[in-house]
């Protein structure tokens, strides 16, 4: 295992890779990332599968076979994704077993156009859980208002859930409470075990800075006072980490409470915050900004490959996620004083995130259909 990754583990944080493709399974590169680097999980989304399926011919044989059976593009994609996710789950199973079910998870996402559809989400979560049929699977559900009750229901049924697209403290606390309530319901009402029910809360980071920095730039351009310009400049690149640190403060309060202590006595584990969207988008910022500033116990950082490599090269490891909380609050107050409505920012990010994944999903299906049609024509 890489020394920096080992140091992260000592701090209580796992690295998950935010990428998957069949070539990673067949070439052994994913196994190498597990053995040589020390990643302990994988996340996926429609954008990731769109790129994987469009590239090369890795999926052509399975697409041809499913096309001959009359499957449409949506059915073909689900079967392709299930096969990849199942294979990845098997690679991470030793970590899952060695950690007694605490780590080694692979995530698959429900169709993004179900983000506001509770009934549709409920149905597909159960379908994916049954299709993959691996205990170290996590099904991703957006942490929308509509998603929260479904998240609770699925956890109470014993299905592991990765709650995704969280941008605000309010949304984070809503899904954290849904997790605790689900464990209480599962333990108290039905007497079922709760020691193997797992969940992470995927709190998005870099997209927050991208959105807030643009608003700050607009205000800086319109400001004539030099000192006020400087104060606004000083806020750039600060909102995302401050927001995440305040979410972690909520995590500590919720999962160190007497209420959760009762569940912990029955074997329950905290729902770990997972830092998502941690690739740095602004080249003026450190390429490991959203890694080194958010290190701490009971956390996961899911990184794209480029960020993993940057961290392995020059990432500094020390506990940072709960330091300078007063500074984090000061950043948020500074944004409010500057006239930036942070709630409006996070609401828009949630909606934009759903729209982005829907677009990727539709593009993905179009790509699968194009390949399906070409392979059918070539076989005639």
C-alpha positions as a Markdown table, in Angstrom:
| # | Residue | x | y | z |
|---|---|---|---|---|
| 1 | Unk | 0.0 | 0.0 | 0.0 |
| 2 | Unk | 1.2 | 3.5 | -0.8 |
| 3 | Unk | 2.6 | 5.2 | 2.3 |
| 4 | Unk | 0.4 | 8.3 | 2.0 |
| 5 | Unk | -2.7 | 6.1 | 1.7 |
| 6 | Unk | -1.6 | 4.1 | 4.7 |
| 7 | Unk | -1.3 | 7.4 | 6.6 |
| 8 | Unk | -4.8 | 8.4 | 5.6 |
| 9 | Unk | -6.1 | 5.1 | 6.9 |
| 10 | Unk | -4.4 | 5.8 | 10.2 |
| 11 | Unk | -6.4 | 9.0 | 10.3 |
| 12 | Unk | -9.6 | 7.1 | 9.7 |
| 13 | Unk | -10.2 | 8.0 | 6.0 |
| 14 | Unk | -10.5 | 5.7 | 3.1 |
| 15 | Unk | -9.8 | 6.5 | -0.6 |
| 16 | Unk | -12.4 | 5.3 | -3.1 |
| 17 | Unk | -11.8 | 5.6 | -6.8 |
| 18 | Unk | -14.4 | 7.7 | -8.7 |
| 19 | Unk | -14.2 | 5.7 | -11.9 |
| 20 | Unk | -14.9 | 2.2 | -13.3 |
| 21 | Unk | -14.7 | 0.6 | -16.7 |
| 22 | Unk | -14.7 | -3.0 | -17.8 |
| 23 | Unk | -11.1 | -2.6 | -19.0 |
| 24 | Unk | -10.0 | -1.9 | -15.4 |
| 25 | Unk | -11.5 | -5.3 | -14.5 |
| 26 | Unk | -10.1 | -7.3 | -17.4 |
| 27 | Unk | -6.6 | -5.7 | -17.4 |
| 28 | Unk | -6.0 | -6.1 | -13.7 |
| 29 | Unk | -5.6 | -2.3 | -13.2 |
| 30 | Unk | -8.3 | -2.1 | -10.6 |
| 31 | Unk | -6.8 | -5.0 | -8.7 |
| 32 | Unk | -3.5 | -3.1 | -8.9 |
| 33 | Unk | -5.1 | 0.0 | -7.5 |
| 34 | Unk | -6.3 | -2.1 | -4.6 |
| 35 | Unk | -3.0 | -3.9 | -3.9 |
| 36 | Unk | -0.4 | -1.2 | -4.7 |
| 37 | Unk | -2.2 | 2.0 | -3.9 |
| 38 | Unk | -4.7 | 1.0 | -1.3 |
| 39 | Unk | -8.1 | 2.2 | -2.6 |
| 40 | Unk | -10.9 | 0.7 | -0.6 |
| 41 | Unk | -14.0 | 1.2 | -2.8 |
| 42 | Unk | -15.3 | 2.5 | -6.2 |
| 43 | Unk | -18.1 | 4.9 | -7.1 |
| 44 | Unk | -19.8 | 5.2 | -10.5 |
| 45 | Unk | -22.3 | 7.4 | -12.2 |
| 46 | Unk | -23.9 | 7.8 | -15.6 |
| 47 | Unk | -21.1 | 10.2 | -16.8 |
| 48 | Unk | -18.5 | 7.5 | -15.9 |
| 49 | Unk | -20.3 | 4.7 | -17.7 |
| 50 | Unk | -21.0 | 7.0 | -20.7 |
| 51 | Unk | -17.2 | 7.4 | -21.2 |
| 52 | Unk | -16.4 | 3.7 | -20.5 |
| 53 | Unk | -19.0 | 2.3 | -22.9 |
| 54 | Unk | -18.3 | 4.8 | -25.7 |
| 55 | Unk | -14.5 | 4.0 | -25.6 |
| 56 | Unk | -13.3 | 0.9 | -27.6 |
| 57 | Unk | -15.0 | -2.4 | -27.9 |
| 58 | Unk | -14.9 | -3.8 | -24.4 |
| 59 | Unk | -18.7 | -4.1 | -24.2 |
| 60 | Unk | -19.4 | -5.1 | -27.8 |
| 61 | Unk | -19.8 | -8.8 | -27.2 |
| 62 | Unk | -22.3 | -8.4 | -24.4 |
| 63 | Unk | -24.2 | -5.7 | -26.3 |
| 64 | Unk | -24.4 | -8.0 | -29.4 |
| 65 | Unk | -25.7 | -10.9 | -27.3 |
| 66 | Unk | -28.3 | -8.7 | -25.5 |
| 67 | Unk | -29.4 | -7.1 | -28.8 |
| 68 | Unk | -30.0 | -10.6 | -30.3 |
| 69 | Unk | -32.3 | -11.2 | -27.4 |
| 70 | Unk | -34.3 | -8.1 | -28.2 |
| 71 | Unk | -33.1 | -5.9 | -25.3 |
| 72 | Unk | -33.5 | -2.2 | -25.7 |
| 73 | Unk | -30.8 | 0.4 | -24.9 |
| 74 | Unk | -31.9 | 0.9 | -21.2 |
| 75 | Unk | -32.0 | -2.8 | -20.5 |
| 76 | Unk | -28.6 | -3.3 | -22.2 |
| 77 | Unk | -27.0 | -0.5 | -20.1 |
| 78 | Unk | -28.4 | -1.9 | -16.9 |
| 79 | Unk | -27.0 | -5.3 | -17.6 |
| 80 | Unk | -23.6 | -3.9 | -18.6 |
| 81 | Unk | -23.4 | -1.8 | -15.4 |
| 82 | Unk | -24.5 | -4.7 | -13.2 |
| 83 | Unk | -21.8 | -6.9 | -14.7 |
| 84 | Unk | -19.1 | -4.4 | -14.0 |
| 85 | Unk | -20.3 | -3.5 | -10.6 |
| 86 | Unk | -20.6 | -7.2 | -9.6 |
| 87 | Unk | -17.1 | -7.8 | -10.8 |
| 88 | Unk | -15.8 | -4.8 | -8.9 |
| 89 | Unk | -17.7 | -6.0 | -5.7 |
| 90 | Unk | -15.9 | -9.3 | -6.0 |
| 91 | Unk | -12.5 | -7.6 | -6.1 |
| 92 | Unk | -13.3 | -5.5 | -3.0 |
| 93 | Unk | -14.9 | -8.4 | -1.1 |
| 94 | Unk | -11.7 | -9.3 | 0.8 |
| 95 | Unk | -11.6 | -5.7 | 2.1 |
| 96 | Unk | -15.2 | -5.9 | 3.1 |
| 97 | Unk | -14.7 | -9.2 | 4.9 |
| 98 | Unk | -11.4 | -8.1 | 6.6 |
| 99 | Unk | -13.1 | -4.9 | 7.8 |
| 100 | Unk | -16.1 | -6.8 | 9.1 |
| 101 | Unk | -18.4 | -5.0 | 6.6 |
| 102 | Unk | -17.0 | -1.5 | 7.3 |
| 103 | Unk | -15.4 | -0.8 | 3.9 |
| 104 | Unk | -14.8 | -2.3 | 0.5 |
| 105 | Unk | -18.0 | -1.0 | -1.2 |
| 106 | Unk | -18.9 | -0.4 | -4.8 |
| 107 | Unk | -21.6 | 2.0 | -5.7 |
| 108 | Unk | -24.2 | 2.0 | -8.6 |
| 109 | Unk | -26.6 | 4.8 | -9.2 |
| 110 | Unk | -30.3 | 4.6 | -9.8 |
| 111 | Unk | -31.5 | 6.3 | -13.1 |
| 112 | Unk | -31.0 | 10.0 | -12.5 |
| 113 | Unk | -34.4 | 10.9 | -14.0 |
| 114 | Unk | -35.9 | 9.2 | -10.9 |
| 115 | Unk | -34.4 | 11.8 | -8.5 |
| 116 | Unk | -37.8 | 13.4 | -7.9 |
| 117 | Unk | -39.7 | 10.1 | -8.2 |
| 118 | Unk | -39.9 | 8.3 | -4.9 |
| 119 | Unk | -41.9 | 5.2 | -6.2 |
| 120 | Unk | -39.6 | 4.8 | -9.2 |
| 121 | Unk | -36.5 | 5.1 | -7.0 |
| 122 | Unk | -37.8 | 2.5 | -4.5 |
| 123 | Unk | -38.5 | 0.0 | -7.3 |
| 124 | Unk | -35.1 | 0.4 | -9.0 |
| 125 | Unk | -33.1 | 0.3 | -5.8 |
| 126 | Unk | -34.6 | -3.1 | -4.9 |
| 127 | Unk | -34.1 | -4.3 | -8.5 |
| 128 | Unk | -30.4 | -3.3 | -8.6 |
| 129 | Unk | -29.7 | -4.8 | -5.1 |
| 130 | Unk | -31.2 | -8.1 | -6.2 |
| 131 | Unk | -29.5 | -8.0 | -9.6 |
| 132 | Unk | -25.9 | -7.4 | -8.3 |
| 133 | Unk | -26.5 | -9.6 | -5.3 |
| 134 | Unk | -23.4 | -8.7 | -3.4 |
| 135 | Unk | -23.3 | -7.6 | 0.3 |
| 136 | Unk | -20.7 | -4.9 | -0.5 |
| 137 | Unk | -22.9 | -3.1 | -3.0 |
| 138 | Unk | -24.1 | 0.4 | -2.3 |
| 139 | Unk | -27.0 | 1.9 | -4.3 |
| 140 | Unk | -26.8 | 5.6 | -4.9 |
| 141 | Unk | -29.9 | 7.7 | -4.2 |
| 142 | Unk | -29.9 | 11.5 | -4.5 |
| 143 | Unk | -30.4 | 13.2 | -1.2 |
| 144 | Unk | -33.4 | 15.2 | -2.4 |
| 145 | Unk | -36.5 | 15.9 | -0.2 |
| 146 | Unk | -38.2 | 13.2 | -2.3 |
| 147 | Unk | -35.3 | 10.8 | -1.8 |
| 148 | Unk | -34.9 | 11.0 | 2.0 |
| 149 | Unk | -37.9 | 8.8 | 2.9 |
| 150 | Unk | -36.9 | 6.2 | 0.3 |
| 151 | Unk | -33.3 | 6.2 | 1.7 |
| 152 | Unk | -34.8 | 5.4 | 5.1 |
| 153 | Unk | -37.0 | 2.7 | 3.8 |
| 154 | Unk | -34.2 | 1.0 | 1.9 |
| 155 | Unk | -31.8 | 1.1 | 4.8 |
| 156 | Unk | -34.5 | -0.3 | 7.1 |
| 157 | Unk | -34.8 | -3.2 | 4.6 |
| 158 | Unk | -31.0 | -3.8 | 5.0 |
| 159 | Unk | -29.9 | -2.3 | 1.6 |
| 160 | Unk | -26.7 | -0.3 | 1.7 |
| 161 | Unk | -27.2 | 3.3 | 0.4 |
| 162 | Unk | -24.8 | 5.9 | -0.9 |
| 163 | Unk | -26.7 | 9.1 | -0.5 |
| 164 | Unk | -25.5 | 11.4 | -3.3 |
| 165 | Unk | -25.7 | 15.0 | -4.5 |
| 166 | Unk | -25.6 | 16.6 | -1.1 |
| 167 | Unk | -24.5 | 20.3 | -1.1 |
| 168 | Unk | -26.1 | 21.9 | 2.0 |
| 169 | Unk | -25.9 | 21.3 | 5.7 |
| 170 | Unk | -29.7 | 21.0 | 5.8 |
| 171 | Unk | -29.7 | 18.3 | 3.2 |
| 172 | Unk | -26.9 | 16.5 | 5.0 |
| 173 | Unk | -28.6 | 16.5 | 8.3 |
| 174 | Unk | -31.8 | 15.3 | 6.7 |
| 175 | Unk | -30.2 | 12.2 | 5.3 |
| 176 | Unk | -28.1 | 11.6 | 8.4 |
| 177 | Unk | -31.3 | 11.6 | 10.5 |
| 178 | Unk | -33.0 | 9.3 | 8.0 |
| 179 | Unk | -30.1 | 6.8 | 8.5 |
| 180 | Unk | -30.4 | 6.9 | 12.3 |
| 181 | Unk | -34.2 | 6.6 | 12.1 |
| 182 | Unk | -33.9 | 3.6 | 9.7 |
| 183 | Unk | -31.6 | 1.8 | 12.1 |
| 184 | Unk | -33.9 | 2.5 | 15.0 |
| 185 | Unk | -36.9 | 1.2 | 13.0 |
| 186 | Unk | -35.0 | -1.9 | 11.9 |
| 187 | Unk | -33.7 | -2.7 | 15.4 |
| 188 | Unk | -36.7 | -1.8 | 17.5 |
| 189 | Unk | -39.7 | -2.6 | 15.3 |
| 190 | Unk | -38.4 | -5.8 | 13.6 |
| 191 | Unk | -35.5 | -6.8 | 15.8 |
| 192 | Unk | -33.3 | -7.3 | 12.7 |
| 193 | Unk | -29.5 | -6.9 | 13.0 |
| 194 | Unk | -28.0 | -3.5 | 12.2 |
| 195 | Unk | -24.3 | -4.2 | 12.3 |
| 196 | Unk | -24.0 | -4.8 | 8.6 |
| 197 | Unk | -26.2 | -2.0 | 7.3 |
| 198 | Unk | -23.9 | 0.5 | 5.7 |
| 199 | Unk | -24.3 | 4.0 | 4.3 |
| 200 | Unk | -22.2 | 7.0 | 3.2 |
| 201 | Unk | -23.4 | 10.6 | 2.7 |
| 202 | Unk | -21.8 | 12.0 | -0.4 |
| 203 | Unk | -21.2 | 15.7 | 0.2 |
| 204 | Unk | -20.0 | 17.5 | -2.9 |
| 205 | Unk | -17.1 | 19.9 | -2.7 |
| 206 | Unk | -15.4 | 21.5 | -5.7 |
| 207 | Unk | -18.7 | 22.4 | -7.5 |
| 208 | Unk | -19.5 | 24.7 | -4.5 |
| 209 | Unk | -16.3 | 26.8 | -5.1 |
| 210 | Unk | -17.0 | 26.9 | -8.8 |
| 211 | Unk | -20.4 | 28.4 | -8.2 |
| 212 | Unk | -19.5 | 30.7 | -5.4 |
| 213 | Unk | -16.3 | 32.0 | -7.0 |
| 214 | Unk | -18.3 | 33.1 | -10.1 |
| 215 | Unk | -20.6 | 35.1 | -7.9 |
| 216 | Unk | -17.7 | 36.6 | -6.1 |
| 217 | Unk | -16.0 | 37.5 | -9.4 |
| 218 | Unk | -19.2 | 39.3 | -10.4 |
| 219 | Unk | -19.2 | 41.3 | -7.2 |
| 220 | Unk | -15.5 | 42.1 | -7.4 |
| 221 | Unk | -15.9 | 43.4 | -10.9 |
| 222 | Unk | -18.7 | 45.7 | -9.7 |
| 223 | Unk | -16.9 | 46.9 | -6.6 |
| 224 | Unk | -14.9 | 50.2 | -6.7 |
| 225 | Unk | -13.6 | 50.2 | -3.1 |
| 226 | Unk | -10.2 | 48.5 | -2.9 |
| 227 | Unk | -10.5 | 47.2 | 0.6 |
| 228 | Unk | -13.9 | 45.6 | -0.2 |
| 229 | Unk | -12.5 | 44.1 | -3.3 |
| 230 | Unk | -9.7 | 42.5 | -1.2 |
| 231 | Unk | -12.2 | 41.1 | 1.3 |
| 232 | Unk | -14.2 | 39.5 | -1.6 |
| 233 | Unk | -11.0 | 38.1 | -3.1 |
| 234 | Unk | -10.0 | 36.6 | 0.2 |
| 235 | Unk | -13.3 | 34.5 | 0.1 |
| 236 | Unk | -12.5 | 32.8 | -3.2 |
| 237 | Unk | -11.7 | 29.1 | -3.0 |
| 238 | Unk | -12.9 | 29.0 | 0.7 |
| 239 | Unk | -16.6 | 28.2 | 0.5 |
| 240 | Unk | -16.4 | 24.5 | -0.4 |
| 241 | Unk | -14.1 | 23.4 | 2.4 |
| 242 | Unk | -15.8 | 25.6 | 4.9 |
| 243 | Unk | -19.2 | 24.1 | 4.0 |
| 244 | Unk | -17.8 | 20.6 | 4.2 |
| 245 | Unk | -16.2 | 21.2 | 7.6 |
| 246 | Unk | -19.5 | 22.5 | 9.0 |
| 247 | Unk | -21.2 | 19.3 | 7.6 |
| 248 | Unk | -18.5 | 17.3 | 9.5 |
| 249 | Unk | -19.3 | 19.2 | 12.7 |
| 250 | Unk | -22.9 | 18.2 | 12.3 |
| 251 | Unk | -21.8 | 14.6 | 11.7 |
| 252 | Unk | -19.9 | 14.6 | 15.0 |
| 253 | Unk | -22.8 | 16.0 | 16.9 |
| 254 | Unk | -25.3 | 13.5 | 15.4 |
| 255 | Unk | -23.1 | 10.4 | 15.7 |
| 256 | Unk | -21.7 | 11.1 | 19.1 |
| 257 | Unk | -25.1 | 11.6 | 20.6 |
| 258 | Unk | -26.8 | 9.5 | 23.3 |
| 259 | Unk | -29.4 | 8.6 | 20.7 |
| 260 | Unk | -26.8 | 7.0 | 18.4 |
| 261 | Unk | -24.9 | 5.5 | 21.3 |
| 262 | Unk | -27.9 | 3.2 | 21.8 |
| 263 | Unk | -27.6 | 2.0 | 18.2 |
| 264 | Unk | -23.8 | 1.7 | 18.5 |
| 265 | Unk | -24.3 | -0.7 | 21.4 |
| 266 | Unk | -26.2 | -2.9 | 19.0 |
| 267 | Unk | -23.3 | -2.9 | 16.4 |
| 268 | Unk | -24.3 | 0.1 | 14.3 |
| 269 | Unk | -21.6 | 2.2 | 12.5 |
| 270 | Unk | -21.8 | 5.9 | 11.7 |
| 271 | Unk | -22.9 | 6.9 | 8.3 |
| 272 | Unk | -19.6 | 8.2 | 7.0 |
| 273 | Unk | -19.4 | 11.5 | 5.2 |
| 274 | Unk | -18.0 | 10.9 | 1.7 |
| 275 | Unk | -16.3 | 13.9 | 0.1 |
| 276 | Unk | -17.3 | 13.8 | -3.6 |
| 277 | Unk | -16.4 | 16.0 | -6.5 |
| 278 | Unk | -12.9 | 16.4 | -5.1 |
| 279 | Unk | -11.0 | 17.0 | -8.4 |
| 280 | Unk | -9.8 | 20.6 | -8.4 |
| 281 | Unk | -11.4 | 22.5 | -11.2 |
| 282 | Unk | -9.7 | 25.9 | -10.8 |
| 283 | Unk | -6.0 | 25.5 | -11.9 |
| 284 | Unk | -5.1 | 28.4 | -9.6 |
| 285 | Unk | -5.9 | 26.1 | -6.6 |
| 286 | Unk | -3.9 | 23.2 | -5.3 |
| 287 | Unk | -4.7 | 19.9 | -7.2 |
| 288 | Unk | -5.1 | 18.2 | -3.8 |
| 289 | Unk | -7.0 | 21.1 | -2.1 |
| 290 | Unk | -10.2 | 19.0 | -1.5 |
| 291 | Unk | -8.2 | 16.1 | -0.1 |
| 292 | Unk | -5.7 | 17.5 | 2.3 |
| 293 | Unk | -8.2 | 19.9 | 3.9 |
| 294 | Unk | -10.8 | 17.3 | 4.7 |
| 295 | Unk | -8.9 | 14.5 | 6.4 |
| 296 | Unk | -10.4 | 12.9 | 9.6 |
| 297 | Unk | -12.0 | 9.9 | 11.2 |
| 298 | Unk | -15.0 | 8.1 | 9.7 |
| 299 | Unk | -14.7 | 9.7 | 6.3 |
| 300 | Unk | -14.2 | 8.7 | 2.7 |
| 301 | Unk | -12.7 | 10.7 | -0.1 |
| 302 | Unk | -13.8 | 9.5 | -3.6 |
| 303 | Unk | -11.3 | 10.8 | -6.1 |
| 304 | Unk | -10.9 | 10.7 | -9.9 |
| 305 | Unk | -7.7 | 9.0 | -11.1 |
| 306 | Unk | -5.9 | 12.3 | -11.7 |
| 307 | Unk | -6.5 | 13.5 | -8.1 |
| 308 | Unk | -5.4 | 10.1 | -6.7 |
| 309 | Unk | -2.1 | 10.4 | -8.6 |
| 310 | Unk | -1.6 | 14.0 | -7.4 |
| 311 | Unk | -2.2 | 13.0 | -3.8 |
| 312 | Unk | 0.2 | 10.0 | -4.1 |
| 313 | Unk | 2.9 | 12.4 | -5.4 |
| 314 | Unk | 2.6 | 15.3 | -3.0 |
| 315 | Unk | -0.4 | 15.1 | -0.6 |
| 316 | Unk | 0.2 | 16.1 | 3.0 |
| 317 | Unk | -1.6 | 13.9 | 5.6 |
| 318 | Unk | -2.7 | 15.3 | 8.9 |
| 319 | Unk | -6.1 | 15.6 | 10.6 |
| 320 | Unk | -7.7 | 18.8 | 9.1 |
| 321 | Unk | -11.4 | 18.2 | 8.8 |
| 322 | Unk | -12.4 | 19.5 | 12.2 |
| 323 | Unk | -9.7 | 22.2 | 12.6 |
| 324 | Unk | -10.5 | 26.0 | 12.2 |
| 325 | Unk | -14.2 | 25.5 | 12.5 |
| 326 | Unk | -14.5 | 29.2 | 13.6 |
| 327 | Unk | -12.8 | 30.2 | 10.4 |
| 328 | Unk | -15.2 | 28.1 | 8.4 |
| 329 | Unk | -18.1 | 29.9 | 10.1 |
| 330 | Unk | -16.4 | 33.2 | 9.4 |
| 331 | Unk | -16.2 | 32.3 | 5.7 |
| 332 | Unk | -20.0 | 31.6 | 5.5 |
| 333 | Unk | -20.7 | 34.8 | 7.4 |
| 334 | Unk | -18.5 | 36.7 | 5.0 |
| 335 | Unk | -20.4 | 35.3 | 2.0 |
| 336 | Unk | -23.7 | 36.3 | 3.6 |
| 337 | Unk | -22.3 | 39.8 | 4.3 |
| 338 | Unk | -21.3 | 40.0 | 0.7 |
| 339 | Unk | -24.9 | 39.4 | -0.3 |
| 340 | Unk | -24.4 | 35.8 | -1.5 |
| 341 | Unk | -27.5 | 33.6 | -0.8 |
| 342 | Unk | -25.7 | 30.3 | -0.1 |
| 343 | Unk | -29.0 | 28.4 | 0.2 |
| 344 | Unk | -29.9 | 29.5 | -3.3 |
| 345 | Unk | -26.4 | 28.4 | -4.5 |
| 346 | Unk | -26.8 | 24.9 | -3.0 |
| 347 | Unk | -30.4 | 24.5 | -4.3 |
| 348 | Unk | -29.2 | 25.3 | -7.8 |
| 349 | Unk | -26.3 | 23.0 | -7.5 |
| 350 | Unk | -28.6 | 20.1 | -6.6 |
| 351 | Unk | -30.9 | 20.8 | -9.5 |
| 352 | Unk | -28.0 | 21.3 | -11.9 |
| 353 | Unk | -26.4 | 18.1 | -10.6 |
| 354 | Unk | -29.6 | 16.1 | -11.4 |
| 355 | Unk | -29.9 | 17.7 | -14.8 |
| 356 | Unk | -26.2 | 16.9 | -15.6 |
| 357 | Unk | -26.6 | 13.3 | -14.7 |
| 358 | Unk | -29.9 | 13.1 | -16.7 |
| 359 | Unk | -28.1 | 14.5 | -19.7 |
| 360 | Unk | -25.2 | 12.0 | -19.3 |
| 361 | Unk | -27.7 | 9.2 | -18.9 |
| 362 | Unk | -29.6 | 10.1 | -22.1 |
| 363 | Unk | -26.3 | 10.5 | -24.0 |
| 364 | Unk | -25.3 | 7.1 | -22.6 |
| 365 | Unk | -28.4 | 5.4 | -23.8 |
| 366 | Unk | -28.0 | 7.1 | -27.2 |
| 367 | Unk | -24.5 | 5.7 | -27.4 |
| 368 | Unk | -25.6 | 2.3 | -26.4 |
| 369 | Unk | -28.4 | 2.4 | -29.0 |
| 370 | Unk | -25.9 | 3.5 | -31.7 |
| 371 | Unk | -23.6 | 0.6 | -30.8 |
| 372 | Unk | -26.5 | -1.8 | -30.7 |
| 373 | Unk | -27.7 | -0.8 | -34.1 |
| 374 | Unk | -24.2 | -1.0 | -35.7 |
| 375 | Unk | -23.5 | -4.4 | -34.2 |
| 376 | Unk | -26.9 | -5.8 | -35.3 |
| 377 | Unk | -26.3 | -4.4 | -38.8 |
| 378 | Unk | -22.8 | -5.9 | -39.0 |
| 379 | Unk | -24.1 | -9.3 | -38.0 |
| 380 | Unk | -26.7 | -9.5 | -40.8 |
